[in-house]
Amino acid sequence: MLIGRGQVGREAVAVCHWQSAVAEVKLHLDSKMLSLRGEMRLDLPRAAIRDVVLVDEGLRVVTDGSDLVMEFAAPAAVRWQKALLKKPPSLAEKLGASLATPVFVMCEFEDAPLQQALEGATVSAAADAQILLAVLTETRDLDQAATLALAHPEKHVWMVYRKGKAAVVGDTLVRTHMRGLGFIDSKTSAVSDQLTATRYRLRAK
């Protein structure tokens, strides 16, 4: 059985029992979802998980509907139980936004999850912020955000942009532009159904 951590989240291969089906699948756990892929496909929101119980087979994941049984050896079962029961970090925690670490936001935006995460944690001047955040909708936004980040090389900057191939400013464009200016990307985070974010900082010389 393969147990480990993927680039984002936790992954394993296990035999799973769901309703009347039994199959060996690849598991992936992130902050929002437990996903099964292979002969059995299932996306189980973490919000739907009511309990995670150790059983002879490994783990029983109790949900509002059917229970999911995942066959694990004892040590792995305990690790996965802790991971499944652990409260996922909030978006504010992922971004590092708080009263103690205020954020300067460049560009206006309308995105409820991001607005909620930044509520009460923003300042009106970049000099007063611990973290910079730029919402990129046009290519000129990327240039302005890079200029802002270069003016504050000691601070991390979150580049927030739309997901998918239809985005005017997407992941490849942002990464190429920022790395070309000497920045390195150190963290990514989903923001909402529409937006994603990558954190950059100027590479130390």
C-alpha positions as CSV (number, residue, x, y, z in Angstrom):
1,M,0.0,0.0,0.0
2,L,1.4,3.4,-1.0
3,I,1.1,6.1,1.7
4,G,2.4,9.6,1.4
5,R,1.9,13.3,0.8
6,G,1.3,14.7,-2.6
7,Q,2.4,18.2,-3.6
8,V,-0.8,19.5,-2.2
9,G,-2.6,17.3,0.3
10,R,-2.3,13.6,1.4
11,E,-2.4,10.6,-1.0
12,A,-2.6,6.8,-0.7
13,V,-3.7,3.7,-2.5
14,A,-6.2,1.6,-0.6
15,V,-9.1,-0.9,-1.0
16,C,-12.3,1.0,-0.4
17,H,-15.9,-0.1,0.3
18,W,-18.6,2.3,-0.7
19,Q,-22.3,1.2,-0.8
20,S,-22.1,-2.1,-2.7
21,A,-18.8,-1.5,-4.5
22,V,-15.3,-2.6,-3.5
23,A,-12.3,-1.5,-5.4
24,E,-8.6,-0.5,-5.1
25,V,-8.4,3.3,-5.6
26,K,-6.1,6.2,-5.3
27,L,-7.1,8.5,-2.4
28,H,-6.4,12.2,-2.4
29,L,-7.2,14.4,0.6
30,D,-7.0,18.2,0.5
31,S,-8.6,21.0,2.5
32,K,-12.0,20.6,0.9
33,M,-12.4,17.1,-0.5
34,L,-11.6,13.4,-0.1
35,S,-11.4,12.1,-3.6
36,L,-11.3,8.5,-4.9
37,R,-10.0,7.7,-8.4
38,G,-9.7,4.4,-10.2
39,E,-12.3,1.6,-10.5
40,M,-14.4,3.6,-8.1
41,R,-14.9,7.4,-8.3
42,L,-16.1,9.5,-5.5
43,D,-15.7,13.1,-4.3
44,L,-16.6,13.4,-0.6
45,P,-16.7,16.9,0.8
46,R,-15.0,17.2,4.1
47,A,-18.0,19.1,5.3
48,A,-20.1,16.0,4.9
49,I,-17.9,13.9,7.1
50,R,-19.4,13.4,10.5
51,D,-16.9,11.1,12.2
52,V,-13.9,8.9,11.4
53,V,-13.7,5.7,13.4
54,L,-10.9,3.0,13.6
55,V,-12.2,-0.4,12.7
56,D,-10.6,-3.8,12.0
57,E,-10.3,-3.1,8.3
58,G,-8.8,0.3,8.9
59,L,-11.1,3.4,8.9
60,R,-14.8,4.0,8.6
61,V,-15.7,7.4,7.4
62,V,-19.2,8.3,8.7
63,T,-21.2,10.6,6.4
64,D,-24.7,11.9,6.2
65,G,-25.4,9.1,3.7
66,S,-23.4,5.9,3.2
67,D,-20.2,5.2,5.2
68,L,-16.9,4.7,3.4
69,V,-14.6,2.0,4.7
70,M,-10.9,2.3,3.7
71,E,-8.5,-0.6,4.3
72,F,-5.4,0.6,6.1
73,A,-2.7,-1.0,8.2
74,A,-3.0,0.3,11.8
75,P,-0.3,3.0,11.8
76,A,-1.6,4.5,8.5
77,A,-5.2,4.3,9.7
78,V,-4.3,6.4,12.7
79,R,-2.5,9.0,10.6
80,W,-5.4,9.2,8.2
81,Q,-7.9,9.4,11.0
82,K,-6.1,12.5,12.4
83,A,-5.8,14.1,9.0
84,L,-9.5,13.6,8.2
85,L,-10.6,14.9,11.6
86,K,-8.2,17.9,11.6
87,K,-10.0,21.1,10.8
88,P,-8.8,22.5,7.5
89,P,-7.1,25.9,7.6
90,S,-9.3,28.8,6.7
91,L,-8.5,30.9,3.6
92,A,-7.3,33.7,5.9
93,E,-4.9,31.3,7.6
94,K,-3.6,30.1,4.2
95,L,-3.0,33.6,3.1
96,G,-1.6,34.7,6.4
97,A,-4.0,37.5,6.7
98,S,-4.9,38.7,10.3
99,L,-4.8,41.8,12.5
100,A,-1.2,41.0,13.3
101,T,-0.2,40.5,9.7
102,P,-2.3,43.0,7.7
103,V,-2.6,42.9,3.9
104,F,-2.4,45.6,1.3
105,V,-4.7,44.8,-1.6
106,M,-4.1,46.1,-5.1
107,C,-7.0,46.2,-7.6
108,E,-10.7,46.0,-6.8
109,F,-12.4,42.6,-6.9
110,E,-15.7,40.9,-6.3
111,D,-15.2,37.5,-4.7
112,A,-17.1,36.6,-1.6
113,P,-14.6,34.0,-0.1
114,L,-11.6,36.4,-0.6
115,Q,-13.6,39.3,0.8
116,Q,-14.5,37.3,3.9
117,A,-10.9,36.1,4.3
118,L,-9.5,39.7,4.2
119,E,-12.2,41.2,6.4
120,G,-10.7,43.3,9.1
121,A,-7.1,42.5,8.0
122,T,-6.4,45.1,5.3
123,V,-4.5,48.4,5.4
124,S,-4.7,51.3,3.0
125,A,-0.9,51.7,2.5
126,A,1.5,49.1,1.3
127,A,4.2,50.4,3.7
128,D,1.9,49.5,6.6
129,A,1.3,45.9,5.4
130,Q,3.0,42.7,6.2
131,I,1.7,41.0,3.0
132,L,0.8,42.3,-0.4
133,L,-2.0,40.9,-2.5
134,A,-2.9,41.7,-6.1
135,V,-6.0,40.6,-8.0
136,L,-5.0,40.2,-11.7
137,T,-7.7,40.5,-14.4
138,E,-5.7,42.2,-17.1
139,T,-2.0,42.1,-18.2
140,R,-1.4,45.6,-17.0
141,D,-2.4,44.4,-13.5
142,L,0.5,42.0,-13.6
143,D,3.0,44.8,-14.4
144,Q,1.6,47.0,-11.7
145,A,1.7,44.2,-9.1
146,A,5.3,43.3,-10.0
147,T,6.3,47.0,-9.6
148,L,4.6,47.1,-6.2
149,A,6.4,43.9,-5.2
150,L,9.8,45.3,-6.4
151,A,9.2,48.4,-4.2
152,H,8.7,46.2,-1.2
153,P,11.3,43.3,-1.6
154,E,11.1,42.2,2.0
155,K,7.4,41.3,1.7
156,H,5.6,38.4,0.2
157,V,3.1,39.1,-2.6
158,W,0.1,37.0,-3.4
159,M,-0.9,37.0,-7.1
160,V,-4.6,36.1,-7.4
161,Y,-6.0,35.3,-10.8
162,R,-8.7,33.3,-12.5
163,K,-8.5,29.5,-13.0
164,G,-8.6,27.8,-16.3
165,K,-7.4,28.4,-19.8
166,A,-9.9,31.2,-20.4
167,A,-8.1,33.5,-17.9
168,V,-6.5,36.6,-19.5
169,V,-3.8,36.4,-16.8
170,G,-3.1,32.8,-15.9
171,D,-0.6,30.7,-14.0
172,T,1.9,30.4,-16.8
173,L,2.0,34.1,-17.6
174,V,2.3,35.1,-14.0
175,R,5.1,32.6,-13.2
176,T,7.1,33.5,-16.3
177,H,6.8,37.2,-15.6
178,M,7.7,37.0,-11.9
179,R,10.5,34.6,-12.3
180,G,12.0,36.7,-15.0
181,L,12.1,39.6,-12.5
182,G,13.9,37.4,-9.9
183,F,11.0,36.3,-7.8
184,I,10.4,32.7,-6.6
185,D,7.0,31.1,-5.9
186,S,6.7,29.4,-2.6
187,K,3.1,28.6,-2.0
188,T,-0.2,28.1,-3.8
189,S,-3.8,28.2,-2.5
190,A,-7.3,27.8,-4.0
191,V,-9.3,31.0,-3.2
192,S,-12.7,30.2,-4.6
193,D,-14.4,28.4,-7.5
194,Q,-13.2,31.1,-9.8
195,L,-9.8,32.2,-8.3
196,T,-6.5,30.7,-7.3
197,A,-3.4,32.3,-5.8
198,T,0.4,31.9,-5.8
199,R,2.8,33.6,-3.3
200,Y,6.0,35.2,-4.6
201,R,9.0,36.8,-3.0
202,L,12.1,38.4,-4.5
203,R,15.0,35.9,-4.5
204,A,17.7,36.8,-2.0
205,K,21.0,37.8,-3.6
